[in-house]
Amino acid sequence: MTTPISADDYSDDSFWAKVKGFAMAAGREVIDKALCLYFTAREPATPVWAKTAIFGALAYFISPLDAIPDVIPVVGYTDDLGVLVAALATVNSYITDEVRARAAAQLRTWFD
């Protein structure tokens, strides 16, 4: 039996919990993309339409329901990666060097 999805599943706290808890399993590439999107969405200059695309992709990433369950070794995060890449392509012009640097700094704390 599955647990109903609630608004708490889609919060800053649930994003950080998933990213921290699954960073190694998801891999550096997935986490880098998720962080770039997250930090871009937090930028005041990012337009609402772009934030909507970003939050949609991040909601899929942190959702307990996936097309490919995250617990499946190797392929579990491929669907998440695809959604994140599509969102990145859509909002690429709003991802600043500062955002990339923040994501890279966070990655170093978890992976290096």
N, C-alpha and C positions, 0 to 999 in steps of 0.2 A: 504494500500500500504506500502511495506517495504522500508526502506532506504538502498541503496547499501552499502555493506561493503567496508571499505577503509583501507589502511595501518595504519591510525591513530587509528583504532579499536584494533590494536595489538601492543601497545607501552607500555613502562614503565608507562607512565601517565595513560593510559586506565586501566592497571592492578591495579594501586593504587586507581584509582577512583572507580573501581568496588569493590575492597576489602573493602575500607573505607565505601562506600555507602551501601553495602549490608552485612556487617559483621554480624550484629545482625540477619538478615533474613536468611542468609546462615548457620549461627551457627559456633561455635568454632571449631568443627571438620573439616569442609570444609576449613575454613580460615587457620587453622593450617597446613593442607596439602598443600594448595596453597603457603603459606609463605615458608615452607620447600623447596618446589620445586623451588620457585623463588630465594631464597638465594643460593641454590645449583647450579643453573644455572649461578649465578654470580661469583662462585668460579673459579679461573683460572685453578685449577687442574681437574675440571670436563671435561671429554672428549667431543668432538664435538657430537658424536652419542648420548650421554646422554643429552646434552643440547638440541639437536633436539627433543628428546622424551619429555623433560620437556616443551619446548616452544610450542610443539603441544598440550599438555594437558592444559597449561595455556591459549593458544589461544582459546581452546574450552570453558574454564571457563569464559573468558571475552567476548566471542562472543555474539552479540545480538541475534543470532539464536541458539536455543537449541532443542534437542529432546523433552525435557520436559521444557516448559517455566518457568523461575525462579519466575515469579509472582504467580504461583500456590502454595497456602499455603501447608506446610509440605513436599510435594513431589517435589517441584520445583527445588531443588538443588541435588536430588538423582543422576541424570545423571552426573552432574558435579563431585560429590563425586566419582562416579565409575571411571571416567576418571582420576581423580587425584590419586586415590588409585592404579590404574594400572600403572601409571607413577612412583609412589613412589616405587612400587615393582620392577620395571625395573631398577631404578637407586639407589636403597637403599644403595648399597655399597659406594656411593659417598656423602651420607648425613652425614656430620660430626657432632660431638657433638657441635661444635661452631655454625653451621647452626641451629641445633635444639634449642640452647640457644637463638639465635637471633629471631627465630620465636616465642619462648615462651615469650620473653620480649615484642615483638610487640603485641602478644595476650593479655598480661596483661594490656597494655595501653588501649585496646579497650573493654575488657570484665570484668576486675576486678574493 
